[in-house]
Every structure is written in C-alpha cells, then in structure tokens.
C-alpha cells in the first residue's frame, strides 16, 4: 500500500519513505507541464520504495534519527488529512527536516529510474514525461541563482541518466496521451496553497488572469479555476461561481468528442459545493457533495463537504451516523475524529465530543491531551451506559499505551 501526500513548499522536490509514503512538494506540481511528468516522478519514487533504498540507508543511521523522521512523517500525514483550505499540507519546515535525511546514490537513482519507467509505461502515461521533466530540471540547475533544485540535491541528476531515459522512451511506440483536465485544477490548487500573504494572493490573481488568456486550453482551465479559488478566498462568491463555470465549460470542450458533459470532476464539484454553501444554498451544496462522494468514495474532501453541508442544515444526527461509520472503517484517520467531535459539539453531546477529541489527540501521539479529554468525557455526565463503558475502556487502553511508551523512554507516567 502507498500513501501519497502533498507538501506545502514551493521548491521542486519529492521524496519516498519506508512503508510506501511518498511526498510531493507543491512546487513540483506547479512546475510540471503534464500529468505524465508527475507520474514519472511518482514511478521513480515508487522504485525507491520497492527497492528499499531508504530503508537500507536508515539501517546505518541512529535510532534517534529514525524516530525523528517518523515523527515528522506522522505530523505530515495528520496534516494531509485536514480538508481545510489552508491545511492539508505538510509544512515547508518539516520538508527541510525530511530532505536532510534523504540522499540517494547514483546507483540507486538508476535503479529507481528503471523501475519507474516500467511503471510509467504500464500505467498508460506518455513515456516522454520522464526525460522531458528531468531535462528541464537539469537546465534549471544551471540558471537558478539560489542553487540547484531540491530534487536534484537529493536525487543526483546526470546527463547519462537523462540519456538512458531517452533511450528507453525511443524503444517504446510513442503514443499521444492527452493530459487529464483534473491535472490543471490540481496545479491551480497547488499555487494557491503555497501562497501566503495578501500581496502574494494579488500577484497570484494576476498569474491566473494571464493563464486564462493563453491559447492553451489547459492553461486557460488552470487560470479560470485559479481565479475562482482566489475569489472564493476573498469572499467574492458570485464572482467565483462565474469563473468556476468558465473552467467547467472549457473542461467540457476538452472532453472526448461526442461527449457534451464532462465526467464528474472532483476539483470542480467540491468547489461548487463549497460555493453553494457559502452563498446560503445548503441543500444544493449537500446534493452536490453527495454526488461527488458517490463518484469518489475515497475522497476526504468530498466527505468533508458533505459533513459541512449536514451541519449547516442542522442535520447533526446524519453527520454523526456517517462519521461513526467512517471512523470504524478508517479508525486511524484524524480528519474523521475531528469532524465527529465538531458534530457532537453541535449536537450538545459533551461526553462524546471529548471522547472523539481524545481519539484525535491519540492519533497525533499527544497522549497526555488524549487522556485528559477522556477523563473530561467520563466526568461530564450525560453519556448512556454503552457510551460510558466505551469511554472507560478506551481510557484504560490509552493509559496503558502511554505508560508503555514512557517505559521505553525510561520515564515514569505522571500522576
């Protein structure tokens, strides 16, 4: 199993960690010109995981280093499950800490190239995505004032490697693989997420406006969707809806001939639901979110959009029922426990609100906070027999796990 997450960092980089964890910097997504280029990097990083390159390297490092790296990863994954507009991304400072631990030999890079190329070809992407992307990185290495791109520092890039990629691509029958329209929406979202101040947002709006006027339909889609996201952040919801419709019209035009309606777009539909909710059209927002979740059942954003609509409509019981089921299916996902706590709060169910919050803290490794929340849940009153029994049992489990963790560290559990 592989876990892919985004990193809020404008540098061009990606990395793999033992266990199938692969991180992409937003800067890499923005710099890529096609989804085949992103897929080529994904294949390459997958090659590192399958060949256990980093695992072998970490065997030589200290236990403390591995623990620190694991802690960074847990924090990143917790953040990546937050569906909020300003969250959902590992922070740049964490990325630096990870990158300091990652560096591959040239032999490992060649091995990952070979496996990654096989994955890219078998997946139906354009095999020229790999040499094309790495050629641009090599050019950037020579012209960047701030030094070489982060990806090149951790993944040694040589002329021989690029030549090998080009040879492999020539040996496969070339196919014209169109870039999926969703790719352009993801690029726009990545640009938004890595921006910060209001001045940057102003510059970003100009960038999107320029893209919307390009001749390339893909750049136009990125531009109009980006303009919609900027307007949404600025509270200009009607304006955002107009830009969003223009992006959808372009996406429909880019669809297969004879197909007048674009298949459901996760990016467009989620934003449409969010805008409907912001404009007071809660029923419409719920209907869109439900349809999106049906089409993309694993989407955290679609689930979050549906929950937000439920809560806005006062349908807390529906939200709680769905979230309880989801926490049973995915008990290790912070986002569902966070939303369940919010739903219980709206339902004025104090003990279960603290219980859900405790589970969230436990997943984040904050044992003292988790235990404190369950103690509050137990003493607050109002829980039925089944709920009270669950709280007591889980409190004992948490205390035991925390005690074992402290014992491993040579510490005593605070009274």
Beta strands, then each sheet from edge to edge (+ up, - down):
strand 1: 3-8
strand 2: 14-17
strand 3: 21-25
strand 4: 90-91
sheet 1: 2+ 3- 1- 4-
end
